Amino acid sequence: MAILRDIRRRIRAVQSTQKITRAMKLVAAAKLRRAQERILEARPYAHKMGELLGNLALRTAAGRHPLLSRREGGRRQIVIITADKGLCGAFNSNVLRRSVEFIRQSAEARLTLVVVGRKARDHYRRRPWSIKSEMVGFFDRLAYSHAVELSTRLIQEYLAEETDEVYLIYNEFRSVAVQRVVREQLLPIVAAPAVAEAPVVDYLYEPSADSILADLLPRHIRTQVYRALMESLAAEYGARMTAMEAATKNAQEMIELLTIQFNKARQERITKELLDIVGGAEALRLAAEA
């Protein structure tokens, strides 16, 4: 009887867990649709902006604007973007592992970290590397203002020559089941590769190069930061949806296995009781004949 009670209790516990994982999957799927629409709408503009600025950096003298100039100081800042929550498979661990690899490759550089998301913050708080700043608790209400806040801080530190290079590490959304960890250089702005045997000519600026660069370059940085945040958010929802679907399926398999065990235990109990009844009846018959 105790064995049957324990198995029944385990079945109920797994069924409760399955309801939670199924609900989390549905919530992630609903949020993923909105996040996917946002990133698919933002990508063309961000990619075209990156292409334009790459060509601009190729054709413009580095000294014309500080965001185009390269410095050899070796001070490197890494922006690591993770989620605020877990239960999304290897989403966070992949980013953290790639960031640790890049940090170890940058052993000669003077490093500072900017962590976005609670998982990155909690991970690097227990590590010996310096955290310059952190941003947490905003992904559920992600807006362009969050990208402006983060990019403005990065630009100010770069212009103040506190850093010489700025890199982003985040998960890029490819599909519901596929996320790719990306590392890209944000500052200084990387020039597009020159085409062989093609003349490199400068643009014509109206009203002036200084005013256009002063407006266009910070706008580009804000756009790329916003795209990275939206990519990470969509990838998080996709990873959580996939993980919760797998968890729901595993719970169903466990319920079926426990049900089989329960039926076997109940059958053994019934068989034992029948044997006891038959044995008792036989004993009574023998006693009566005697």
SVG drawing of the C-alpha trace seen along z (x, -y; Angstrom):
<svg xmlns="http://www.w3.org/2000/svg" viewBox="-16 -73 66 108">
<polyline fill="none" stroke="black" stroke-width="0.4" points="0.0,0.0 2.8,-2.4 4.5,-1.7 1.2,-2.5 0.8,-5.7 4.4,-6.9 4.0,-6.2 0.7,-8.0 2.2,-11.0 5.1,-11.1 2.7,-11.0 0.7,-13.9 4.0,-15.9 5.2,-15.2 1.7,-16.2 1.9,-19.5 5.4,-20.2 4.1,-19.3 1.3,-21.9 3.9,-24.6 6.3,-23.7 3.4,-23.7 2.2,-27.1 5.7,-28.5 6.0,-27.2 2.8,-28.9 3.8,-32.2 7.3,-32.0 5.6,-31.2 3.3,-34.3 6.2,-36.6 8.4,-35.1 6.0,-36.1 6.1,-39.8 9.9,-39.7 10.4,-38.0 8.4,-40.6 10.4,-43.4 13.8,-42.0 12.8,-41.1 11.6,-44.6 14.7,-46.2 17.4,-44.0 17.3,-45.6 17.7,-49.1 20.5,-48.0 22.4,-46.1 22.1,-48.9 23.3,-51.3 26.3,-49.1 27.1,-48.8 26.9,-52.5 29.1,-53.3 31.6,-50.7 32.0,-52.4 32.1,-55.7 34.9,-54.6 36.8,-53.3 36.6,-56.6 36.9,-59.0 40.1,-59.9 40.2,-58.4 41.0,-61.7 37.8,-63.3 35.7,-61.9 36.8,-60.2 34.5,-57.2 36.5,-56.4 39.9,-56.7 41.9,-53.6 44.0,-53.7 46.7,-51.3 46.2,-51.6 45.0,-48.0 42.0,-48.9 39.2,-46.6 35.6,-46.7 33.3,-43.7 29.5,-44.1 28.0,-40.6 24.3,-40.3 22.4,-37.4 18.8,-36.9 17.4,-37.9 15.9,-34.4 16.9,-30.8 14.9,-27.8 16.0,-28.4 18.4,-25.6 22.0,-26.5 21.1,-30.1 23.0,-31.8 25.8,-29.3 26.7,-29.5 27.2,-33.3 29.0,-33.1 31.4,-30.4 32.2,-32.4 32.8,-35.5 35.1,-33.7 37.1,-32.3 37.4,-35.8 38.4,-37.3 41.2,-34.7 42.3,-35.4 42.5,-39.1 44.8,-38.5 47.3,-41.2 44.6,-43.8 43.2,-45.8 39.6,-44.5 36.4,-46.0 33.0,-44.3 29.6,-45.7 27.0,-43.0 23.4,-43.1 21.0,-40.6 21.0,-39.0 22.7,-35.8 25.8,-37.6 25.9,-39.8 25.6,-36.8 28.2,-34.9 30.9,-37.6 30.3,-38.7 32.0,-35.5 34.9,-36.0 38.0,-38.1 37.3,-40.4 36.1,-44.0 32.5,-44.9 32.3,-48.5 28.5,-48.7 25.4,-46.5 21.8,-46.7 19.2,-44.2 15.5,-43.8 14.3,-45.5 13.9,-42.8 10.2,-42.3 9.7,-46.0 12.6,-46.4 12.5,-49.8 14.8,-51.9 15.5,-54.1 17.4,-51.2 19.7,-51.0 20.2,-54.8 21.1,-54.5 23.6,-51.7 25.1,-53.1 25.4,-56.7 27.5,-55.3 29.7,-53.3 30.3,-56.3 31.1,-58.6 33.7,-56.3 35.2,-55.8 35.3,-59.5 36.9,-60.1 39.6,-57.5 38.7,-55.2 38.5,-52.4 40.1,-51.8 37.9,-48.9 34.3,-47.9 32.9,-44.5 29.4,-43.0 28.8,-39.3 25.2,-38.1 22.9,-35.4 21.7,-36.1 18.2,-34.8 18.3,-32.4 15.1,-30.4 13.0,-29.0 15.4,-26.2 18.7,-27.8 20.6,-30.7 24.1,-31.7 26.6,-33.4 28.0,-36.5 31.0,-38.6 31.3,-41.9 33.3,-45.0 31.2,-48.1 33.9,-50.7 35.9,-52.0 33.6,-51.6 35.2,-49.0 35.9,-50.0 34.5,-47.9 37.0,-45.8 38.5,-47.6 37.7,-46.2 40.8,-45.3 41.9,-47.7 38.9,-50.0 39.6,-53.7 38.6,-54.8 36.9,-58.2 35.4,-60.2 31.7,-61.3 30.3,-64.7 28.8,-66.1 26.0,-68.5 25.9,-70.7 29.3,-69.6 31.2,-66.4 31.5,-67.3 27.8,-67.8 26.8,-64.7 29.3,-62.5 28.4,-63.9 24.8,-62.9 25.2,-59.7 27.9,-57.9 26.2,-57.9 22.9,-57.0 24.7,-53.9 26.0,-52.8 22.5,-53.1 21.0,-51.2 23.5,-48.3 23.1,-48.1 19.3,-48.1 19.5,-45.3 21.7,-43.2 19.3,-43.6 16.3,-42.6 18.3,-39.7 19.1,-38.4 15.4,-38.8 14.0,-36.9 16.7,-34.2 15.8,-33.9 12.1,-33.3 13.0,-30.8 15.4,-28.9 12.8,-28.9 10.1,-27.7 12.3,-24.8 13.4,-23.9 9.9,-23.9 8.6,-21.8 11.4,-19.2 10.6,-19.4 6.9,-18.8 7.7,-15.9 10.0,-14.4 7.4,-14.8 4.9,-13.0 7.3,-10.1 7.9,-10.0 4.2,-9.9 3.7,-7.0 6.6,-5.1 5.3,-5.8 1.8,-4.7 3.2,-1.4 5.0,-0.9 1.8,-1.8 -0.2,0.7 2.4,3.4 2.4,2.7 -1.4,2.7 -1.5,6.0 1.0,7.6 -1.0,6.4 -4.3,7.8 -2.6,11.1 -1.2,11.3 -4.6,10.6 -6.3,13.2 -3.7,15.8 -4.3,14.9 -8.1,15.4 -7.6,18.7 -5.2,19.9 -7.6,19.0 -10.5,20.6 -8.5,23.8 -7.4,23.9 -11.0,23.5 -12.1,26.3 -9.4,28.6 -10.3,27.8 -14.0,28.6 -13.2,31.9 -11.0,32.8"/>
</svg>
